[in-house]
Amino acid sequence: MADNYLESQREIINSMQSALVPQIEAANRALTSNWTSPRHVTEHYARLVSAFTDNTIAVTKLVNNAMFANLEAFKTSVQTARDNVKEISRIGVNSAKTFEQISRDTTANARTTFSP
């Protein structure tokens, strides 16, 4: 019952608006320009909101694309840094092994050279 009442009220309001809006627009045209009519104001507002929303979505997509591109570049640089650290570590280990071998050879040669 309440639904029927609300629906009938909506229909009454819609019919009153459809009957009154042309008269209001005619009065507005006589007094001011056409942009002040309620219909045009709502159309302009709807277009403004739509354009703002479209621009916001476009900017969000651009920011996301830039962020993901930078993230991929960062991942690549981190992987390159890891590879470089491994290589530097390998070079350090090889240098230590070479130093150890040279020290042993030098010690062995010194013992054989100075032994009585």
C-alpha positions as CSV (number, residue, x, y, z in Angstrom):
1,M,0.0,0.0,0.0
2,A,2.8,2.4,0.9
3,D,4.5,1.4,-2.4
4,N,1.4,2.3,-4.4
5,Y,1.2,5.6,-2.6
6,L,4.8,6.5,-3.3
7,E,4.5,5.4,-6.9
8,S,1.4,7.6,-7.3
9,Q,3.2,10.6,-5.8
10,R,6.1,10.0,-8.2
11,E,3.8,10.0,-11.1
12,I,2.1,13.2,-9.9
13,I,5.4,14.9,-9.5
14,N,6.7,13.8,-12.9
15,S,3.5,15.0,-14.7
16,M,3.6,18.3,-12.9
17,Q,7.3,18.7,-13.8
18,S,6.6,17.8,-17.5
19,A,3.8,20.4,-17.5
20,L,5.6,23.1,-15.7
21,V,9.2,22.9,-17.1
22,P,8.2,24.2,-20.6
23,Q,6.4,27.2,-19.0
24,I,9.4,27.9,-16.7
25,E,11.8,27.7,-19.6
26,A,9.6,30.1,-21.7
27,A,9.6,32.5,-18.8
28,N,13.4,32.2,-18.4
29,R,13.9,32.8,-22.1
30,A,11.9,36.0,-21.8
31,L,13.9,37.2,-18.9
32,T,17.4,35.6,-19.3
33,S,19.3,33.4,-21.7
34,N,18.4,29.7,-22.2
35,W,21.3,28.4,-20.1
36,T,19.5,29.1,-16.8
37,S,16.6,26.8,-17.5
38,P,16.4,23.9,-15.1
39,R,16.7,21.4,-17.9
40,H,19.8,23.0,-19.4
41,V,21.4,23.4,-16.0
42,T,20.9,19.7,-15.3
43,E,22.2,18.8,-18.7
44,H,25.3,21.0,-18.3
45,Y,25.9,19.6,-14.8
46,A,25.6,16.0,-16.1
47,R,28.0,16.7,-18.9
48,L,30.4,18.4,-16.5
49,V,30.3,15.4,-14.1
50,S,30.7,13.0,-17.0
51,A,33.7,14.8,-18.3
52,F,35.3,15.1,-14.9
53,T,34.7,11.4,-14.3
54,D,36.2,10.5,-17.7
55,N,39.2,12.6,-17.0
56,T,39.7,11.1,-13.6
57,I,39.6,7.6,-15.0
58,A,42.0,8.5,-17.8
59,V,44.5,10.1,-15.4
60,T,44.2,7.1,-13.1
61,K,45.0,4.8,-16.0
62,L,48.0,6.9,-16.9
63,V,49.3,7.0,-13.3
64,N,48.8,3.2,-13.1
65,N,50.7,2.6,-16.3
66,A,53.5,4.8,-15.3
67,M,53.7,3.2,-11.9
68,F,53.8,-0.3,-13.3
69,A,56.4,0.7,-15.9
70,N,58.6,2.2,-13.1
71,L,58.0,-0.9,-11.0
72,E,59.2,-3.1,-13.9
73,A,62.3,-0.9,-14.3
74,F,62.9,-1.1,-10.6
75,K,62.6,-4.9,-10.6
76,T,65.1,-5.1,-13.5
77,S,67.5,-2.8,-11.7
78,V,67.2,-4.9,-8.5
79,Q,67.9,-8.1,-10.4
80,T,70.9,-6.5,-12.1
81,A,72.2,-5.4,-8.7
82,R,71.7,-8.9,-7.3
83,D,73.6,-10.4,-10.3
84,N,76.4,-7.8,-9.8
85,V,76.7,-8.5,-6.1
86,K,77.0,-12.3,-6.9
87,E,79.7,-11.6,-9.5
88,I,81.6,-9.3,-7.1
89,S,81.3,-11.9,-4.4
90,R,82.6,-14.6,-6.8
91,I,85.6,-12.3,-7.7
92,G,86.3,-11.8,-4.0
93,V,86.3,-15.5,-3.3
94,N,88.5,-16.2,-6.3
95,S,90.9,-13.5,-5.2
96,A,91.0,-14.9,-1.7
97,K,91.7,-18.4,-3.0
98,T,94.5,-17.1,-5.3
99,F,96.0,-15.1,-2.4
100,E,95.8,-18.3,-0.2
101,Q,97.5,-20.4,-2.9
102,I,100.2,-17.8,-3.5
103,S,100.8,-17.5,0.3
104,R,101.2,-21.3,0.6
105,D,103.5,-21.5,-2.4
106,T,105.6,-18.6,-1.0
107,T,105.8,-20.3,2.4
108,A,106.7,-23.6,0.9
109,N,109.4,-22.0,-1.3
110,A,110.7,-20.1,1.7
111,R,111.0,-23.3,3.7
112,T,112.8,-25.1,1.0
113,T,115.1,-22.2,0.3
114,F,116.1,-21.5,3.9
115,S,116.1,-25.1,5.2
116,P,119.6,-26.4,6.3
